[in-house]
């Protein structure tokens, strides 16, 4: 699976996979070339949405996220296509 190119237009943006359990961020974008892009948007991962990292599975993948009140589990191969801005 291809990796997302670093988007220089998103200042301070990092992949969703960079957030650890207990951290939160705001979705900046879902990269246009992302596999399952429409599915991620349908799940509520649209710009401006808060995402809370809840916990990871025992082996570390997938990770559970709270998105708009729902708990969503995403594998790292998919979550890396979502760019977020970490809340301080």
C-alpha positions, -999 to +999 in steps of 0.1 A: +000+000+000+015+034-009+023+059+018+009+094+019+033+121+007+042+147+033+018+176+026+037+209+030+005+228+029-006+214+063+016+233+088+020+215+121+001+185+107+010+150+116-005+116+108-032+103+131-009+074+140+014+099+158-011+104+186-008+082+216-036+069+238-050+097+259-041+124+233-065+143+211-063+162+179-083+179+152-086+165+117-069+187+091-075+166+061-079+131+047-054+128+018-071+127-016-052+095-027-061+076+005-075+041+001-109+040+018-110+078+017-148+080+013-153+055+041-131+076+065-151+107+056-184+088+061-171+078+096-169+115+105-132+121+099-138+155+082-117+187+087-124+203+121-135+171+139-120+162+172-105+128+175-096+112+209-072+082+210-087+058+234-065+026+234-047+002+212-051-035+209-026-057+228-004-060+197-007-023+189-029-024+158-057-015+154-062+016+176-096+028+190-105+064+184-136+084+195-150+103+166-182+124+170-193+102+200-186+068+182-157+045+188-139+036+156-110+011+153-085+019+125-054+000+114-022+021+111-022+015+073-054+035+071-050+060+099-017+073+085-037+089+057-055+112+081-036+144+090-044+159+124-033+189+145-025+178+181-044+196+209-020+210+235 
